[in-house]
């Protein structure tokens, strides 16, 4: 009996020693990795799920019928998916979520490459089209990208930025919060907490790789193949909460989208806005029907209602610079699930966007923004913000003037105004109060 108890004690003691040894080793490795990790600002991009120097060959199980057995997915040292030799060559930058990223589409067939090839063949050496799409990003992530990512890319100065935005914002259940694990990789919860450790972060790609080997479907994440059939479209009514929640969501999105447009213009680029398509609904016998469980208890009709309100805000803010892909008549084979395109679908999108550029007077529109920018003399009202530490005047929008001495107005010539009425100054900045 005594010898048995001694054996148990020895086993427990040995287990404790082994556990503590492993823990100490992990802590030492973590400390070492923390010492050698990048401290030049790029570490911030990890928080918004931007992958750099990343390469992964997605396994043989494709999300759609294809002649290829795998897709070689690469993102360069700047976190971009492109074949541009230098960021300064980027003429068009595309921003969006996974529908922009097109993870399961070969590089040469992404809509960015199709657009690039079309424009270069049409007008000569046009430049490069780069893919800045990040899986899971909503408008929150796009705004973060301008704050934490794009300023780190040397000589990045695109003429146009295509905002392929809205699909991930149509989910009105998130209560106006960033998409956890995507817009904010370190979101609340134990998974977000673990990802902040360097050793966990570096092991994630290895973990994903072996998971994919064991179960290839896992690699498709939230966009695994979903071949909808006609009899899947059986929902006929909206959820009772859909209209109210969608309207609240759309107004909040409008505010973020306005900010995003402002960020685009702040780097002297022109926004090209695109409304996105989906196949969660289908017209059958003259009636729009939806699939079930698109957003848990919310069906395809609910999603479509929300997205149409999102698209309405996009169109209202961008006007003639809006490309209405939502209304384009796609075919079933252009999607492998409700929103993500197959190789052929991406080709269609690339050609659609190329048609837009070419129809807008190729050389003048593509080579020079003067076709869409006019100069006017207008009356400018500036207000001094006493709450700001920047000691700057800014354009006065609306509201009650509390202190008339803190508001100045004057005629201002040569201010740039686009066709949609947006005022922007490029380098115009006032740092001292007018006398």
C-alpha positions in Angstrom: 0.0 0.0 0.0 2.8 2.4 1.0 4.7 1.6 -2.2 1.6 2.3 -4.2 1.2 5.7 -2.6 4.8 6.5 -3.3 4.4 5.7 -6.9 1.4 8.0 -7.2 3.3 10.8 -5.5 6.3 10.3 -7.8 4.0 10.3 -10.8 2.3 13.6 -9.7 5.7 15.2 -8.9 7.1 14.1 -12.3 4.1 15.5 -14.1 4.4 18.8 -12.3 8.1 19.0 -13.1 7.5 18.2 -16.8 4.7 20.8 -17.0 6.8 23.5 -15.3 9.7 22.7 -17.6 7.5 23.0 -20.7 6.0 26.2 -19.4 9.4 27.7 -18.7 10.6 26.7 -22.2 7.5 28.3 -23.8 8.0 31.5 -21.8 11.7 31.6 -22.9 10.8 31.1 -26.5 8.0 33.7 -26.2 10.4 36.2 -24.7 12.9 35.6 -27.5 10.3 36.0 -30.2 9.1 39.2 -28.6 12.7 40.6 -28.7 13.2 39.8 -32.4 9.8 40.7 -33.7 9.3 43.8 -35.9 9.1 47.1 -34.1 8.7 49.3 -37.1 5.0 49.7 -37.2 4.2 46.7 -39.2 3.2 44.8 -36.1 0.1 46.9 -36.1 -1.0 45.4 -39.3 -1.2 42.0 -37.7 -4.1 43.3 -35.5 -6.2 43.8 -38.7 -5.3 40.4 -40.2 -2.9 41.6 -42.9 -0.6 38.8 -43.9 2.9 39.6 -45.2 5.4 37.4 -47.0 2.7 34.8 -47.0 2.4 31.8 -49.4 0.0 28.9 -49.2 -1.0 26.3 -51.8 -4.6 25.6 -51.1 -5.1 21.8 -51.4 -6.6 19.7 -54.2 -10.2 20.0 -53.1 -11.4 23.2 -54.9 -14.6 25.1 -53.9 -15.8 24.8 -57.5 -15.2 22.8 -60.7 -11.9 23.7 -62.1 -9.1 22.3 -64.3 -6.5 23.2 -61.6 -5.8 21.1 -58.6 -4.7 23.9 -56.3 -4.3 27.6 -56.0 -1.0 29.3 -55.1 -2.0 32.2 -52.9 0.7 34.8 -52.2 0.9 38.1 -50.4 4.1 40.1 -50.8 6.3 42.0 -48.2 3.8 44.8 -48.1 0.8 42.5 -47.6 -0.6 43.0 -51.1 -1.6 40.3 -53.5 -0.3 41.5 -56.9 2.5 41.1 -59.4 3.6 44.7 -59.2 7.4 45.1 -59.1 7.2 48.3 -56.9 4.3 50.0 -55.0 5.0 53.2 -57.0 3.8 51.3 -60.1 0.3 50.8 -58.6 -2.2 52.8 -60.5 -5.3 51.2 -59.1 -5.6 49.7 -55.6 -8.6 47.6 -54.7 -10.0 47.4 -51.2 -12.5 45.0 -49.8 -13.0 41.7 -47.9 -12.7 38.1 -49.1 -14.7 38.9 -52.3 -11.9 41.3 -53.2 -9.1 38.9 -52.0 -10.5 36.0 -54.0 -8.4 33.4 -52.1 -9.5 30.5 -54.2 -9.0 32.1 -57.6 -5.6 31.9 -59.3 -3.7 35.2 -59.4 -4.0 35.5 -63.2 -7.8 35.2 -63.1 -8.5 37.6 -60.2 -10.6 40.6 -61.3 -7.6 42.8 -60.6 -5.4 40.9 -63.1 -8.2 40.9 -65.7 -8.6 44.6 -65.3 -4.9 45.3 -65.4 -4.5 43.2 -68.6 -7.4 44.9 -70.3 -6.2 48.4 -69.5 -2.6 47.7 -70.5 -3.7 46.2 -73.8 -6.2 49.1 -74.5 -4.0 52.1 -73.7 -0.5 50.8 -73.6 1.7 50.8 -70.4 -1.1 51.8 -68.0 0.4 50.5 -64.7 -0.4 48.0 -62.1 -3.6 47.0 -60.4 -3.0 45.7 -56.8 -5.2 43.6 -54.6 -5.6 45.0 -51.0 -8.5 42.8 -50.1 -8.4 41.2 -46.6 -10.5 38.2 -45.7 -13.3 39.3 -43.3 -12.7 43.0 -43.5 -15.7 45.3 -43.3 -15.7 49.1 -43.5 -14.1 49.1 -40.1 -11.1 47.2 -41.4 -10.8 49.3 -44.5 -10.6 52.5 -42.3 -8.0 50.7 -40.1 -6.0 49.9 -43.3 -5.6 53.6 -44.1 -4.5 54.2 -40.5 -2.3 51.2 -39.8 -1.3 49.6 -43.1 -1.2 51.8 -46.2 1.1 54.5 -44.7 3.7 51.8 -44.2 3.9 51.0 -47.9 6.7 53.1 -49.5 5.7 55.2 -52.5 2.1 54.0 -52.5 0.3 56.6 -54.5 -2.5 55.1 -56.6 -4.6 57.3 -58.9 -7.7 55.3 -58.2 -8.9 53.2 -55.3 -11.7 50.7 -56.1 -13.9 50.3 -53.0 -15.3 46.8 -53.4 -17.1 47.2 -50.1 -20.4 46.4 -48.5 -21.0 42.7 -48.3 -19.5 42.3 -44.8 -21.3 45.4 -43.6 -24.7 44.0 -44.6 -24.6 41.8 -41.5 -26.7 44.0 -39.2 -26.3 41.7 -36.2 -22.9 43.0 -35.1 -24.2 46.1 -33.4 -21.9 48.4 -35.3 -18.8 46.7 -34.1 -15.7 45.5 -36.1 -15.8 42.0 -37.4 -14.1 40.0 -34.6 -11.0 38.1 -35.7 -10.8 40.0 -38.9 -11.2 43.8 -38.5 -9.8 43.2 -35.1 -7.8 40.0 -34.8 -7.4 40.5 -31.1 -11.1 40.7 -30.4 -12.5 39.9 -27.0 -12.4 36.2 -25.9 -9.8 33.6 -25.3 -8.9 33.2 -29.0 -8.2 36.9 -29.4 -6.1 36.9 -26.2 -4.0 33.9 -27.3 -3.3 35.5 -30.7 -1.4 38.3 -29.0 1.3 35.9 -28.0 4.1 35.8 -30.6 4.6 32.0 -30.3 0.8 31.4 -31.0 0.8 33.8 -33.9 3.8 32.1 -35.5 2.3 28.6 -35.0 -1.1 29.5 -36.6 0.0 28.9 -40.2 1.4 25.5 -39.3 -1.8 24.6 -37.4 -3.9 25.7 -40.4 -1.8 23.6 -42.7 -2.2 20.4 -40.8 -5.9 21.0 -40.2 -6.3 21.4 -44.0 -4.4 18.1 -44.6 -6.7 16.3 -42.2 -9.9 17.9 -43.5 -9.5 19.9 -46.8 -12.9 21.5 -46.3 -11.6 23.4 -43.3 -9.4 25.5 -45.6 -12.4 27.1 -47.1 -13.2 28.7 -43.7 -16.6 30.5 -43.9 -16.8 30.2 -47.7 -16.9 26.5 -48.3 -18.7 25.5 -51.5 -22.5 25.8 -51.3 -24.1 24.8 -54.6 -27.6 26.3 -54.2 -30.4 24.4 -56.0 -33.7 25.8 -57.1 -35.5 24.1 -54.2 -33.2 25.8 -51.7 -35.0 29.1 -52.5 -38.1 28.7 -50.3 -38.1 31.7 -47.9 -40.8 34.2 -48.8 -40.8 36.8 -46.0 -38.5 39.1 -44.1 -37.8 38.6 -40.4 -39.8 41.0 -38.3 -36.6 42.8 -37.1 -34.9 43.1 -40.5 -36.2 46.5 -41.6 -35.4 48.3 -38.4 -32.0 46.7 -37.9 -31.0 47.2 -41.5 -32.0 50.9 -41.5 -29.9 51.6 -38.4 -27.0 49.6 -39.8 -27.1 51.5 -43.2 -27.0 54.9 -41.5 -24.0 53.8 -39.4 -22.4 52.4 -42.6 -22.9 55.7 -44.4 -20.9 57.6 -41.7 -18.0 55.1 -42.0 -18.2 55.1 -45.8 -18.0 58.9 -45.9 -14.8 58.6 -43.8 -13.4 56.0 -46.1 -14.0 58.2 -49.1 -12.3 61.0 -47.2 -9.3 58.8 -46.6 -9.1 57.9 -50.3 -9.1 61.6 -51.2 -6.5 62.4 -48.5 -3.9 60.6 -50.5 -5.0 62.3 -53.7 -6.7 59.2 -55.2 -10.2 59.0 -56.8 -12.6 56.5 -55.3 -14.4 54.1 -57.6 -17.3 52.6 -55.7 -18.7 49.2 -56.5 -22.0 47.6 -55.3 -21.6 43.9 -54.8 -23.7 41.0 -56.0 -24.9 37.8 -54.3 -27.1 34.8 -55.0 -28.9 34.4 -51.7 -32.1 35.3 -53.5 -33.6 34.3 -56.8 -36.6 35.4 -58.9 -38.8 32.3 -59.4 -42.2 32.7 -61.2 -41.9 36.5 -60.8 -41.4 36.4 -57.1 -38.1 37.0 -55.2 -37.3 34.1 -52.9 -34.4 33.5 -50.5 -32.3 30.7 -49.1 -32.5 29.9 -45.4 -30.0 30.6 -42.6 -27.7 33.2 -44.3 -27.2 34.9 -41.0 -28.4 32.2 -38.6 -32.1 32.9 -38.2 -32.0 35.6 -41.0 -32.6 34.4 -44.6 -31.5 35.5 -48.0 -34.3 38.0 -48.3 -33.1 39.6 -45.0 -29.6 39.8 -46.3 -30.7 41.2 -49.6 -32.8 43.9 -48.0 -29.9 45.0 -45.8 -27.4 45.0 -48.7 -29.7 47.1 -50.9 -29.8 49.8 -48.2 -26.0 49.6 -48.0 -25.8 49.9 -51.8 -28.2 52.8 -51.8 -25.8 54.7 -49.5 -22.9 53.9 -51.7 -24.7 55.1 -54.8 -25.8 58.3 -53.0 -22.3 59.1 -51.8 -20.4 58.2 -55.0 -22.9 59.1 -57.8 -21.5 58.7 -61.3 -18.4 57.0 -59.8 -20.6 54.0 -58.8 -20.4 50.7 -60.6 -23.7 48.7 -60.0 -22.5 45.1 -60.0 -25.4 44.2 -57.7 -27.7 44.5 -60.7 -25.5 42.6 -63.1 -27.0 39.3 -64.3 -24.5 36.7 -63.1 -24.8 33.0 -63.8 -24.9 30.3 -61.2 -21.4 29.1 -62.2 -20.0 32.5 -61.4 -20.3 31.7 -57.6 -19.3 28.8 -55.5 -21.4 30.0 -52.5 -23.7 33.0 -51.9 -21.1 35.8 -52.4 -17.7 34.5 -53.5 -16.9 34.1 -57.2 -15.4 31.3 -59.1 -12.6 31.8 -61.6 -15.1 32.6 -64.3 -17.0 35.0 -62.0 -13.9 37.0 -61.2 -13.2 37.3 -65.0 -16.7 38.7 -65.5 -16.1 41.3 -62.7 -12.7 42.3 -64.1 -14.1 42.9 -67.6 -17.1 44.8 -66.1 -14.8 47.2 -64.3 -12.6 47.5 -67.3 -15.6 48.5 -69.4 -16.3 51.3 -67.0 -12.8 52.7 -67.3 -12.7 52.4 -71.0 -16.1 54.0 -71.4 -15.0 57.1 -69.5 -12.7 58.3 -72.2 -9.8 56.0 -71.6 -6.8 58.3 -71.8 -8.3 61.4 -70.2 -10.1 59.6 -67.4 -7.4 57.0 -66.7 -4.5 59.3 -67.2 -5.8 62.5 -65.7 -8.6 63.2 -63.1 -9.3 66.6 -64.7 -12.4 65.0 -66.4 -14.1 64.5 -63.1 -12.7 67.4 -61.1 -13.8 71.1 -61.6 -12.5 74.3 -60.0 -14.9 76.8 -58.7 -14.9 80.0 -56.5 -17.1 79.3 -53.5 -17.9 80.8 -50.2 -15.9 79.0 -47.4 -16.8 79.0 -43.8 -14.0 77.8 -41.4 -14.5 77.1 -37.7 -11.8 76.9 -35.1 -11.9 73.8 -33.0 -11.0 74.6 -29.4 -11.3 71.0 -28.4 -8.5 69.9 -30.8 -4.8 70.0 -29.9 -3.9 70.5 -33.6 -4.6 74.3 -33.5 -6.3 74.1 -36.9 -9.3 75.5 -38.6 -11.6 73.2 -40.4 -14.6 73.4 -42.7 -17.7 74.3 -40.8 -20.6 71.9 -41.6 -23.7 72.8 -39.7 -24.9 73.7 -36.2 -25.1 76.6 -33.8 -22.2 79.0 -33.7 -21.4 79.4 -30.0 -18.6 82.0 -30.4 -18.7 84.1 -33.6 -15.1 85.1 -33.2 -14.1 81.4 -33.8 -15.8 81.4 -37.2 -14.4 83.0 -40.3 -15.8 83.2 -43.8 -14.3 84.3 -47.1 -14.3 83.7 -50.9 -11.9 80.9 -51.8 -10.9 80.4 -55.5 -9.5 77.2 -57.0 -11.0 74.7 -54.6 -11.4 71.2 -56.1 -15.0 69.9 -56.3 -15.9 66.5 -57.8 -19.0 65.8 -59.7 -20.7 64.6 -56.5 -20.1 67.9 -54.6 -17.2 66.7 -52.4 -14.8 69.5 -51.6 -11.2 68.6 -51.1 -8.0 70.6 -51.0 -5.1 68.2 -51.5 -2.5 70.3 -49.6 -4.8 73.1 -48.4 -4.4 73.5 -44.6 -4.9 76.4 -42.2 -2.8 76.3 -39.1 -3.3 79.8 -37.8 -6.5 81.8 -37.1 -7.4 84.5 -39.7 -7.1 88.1 -38.6 
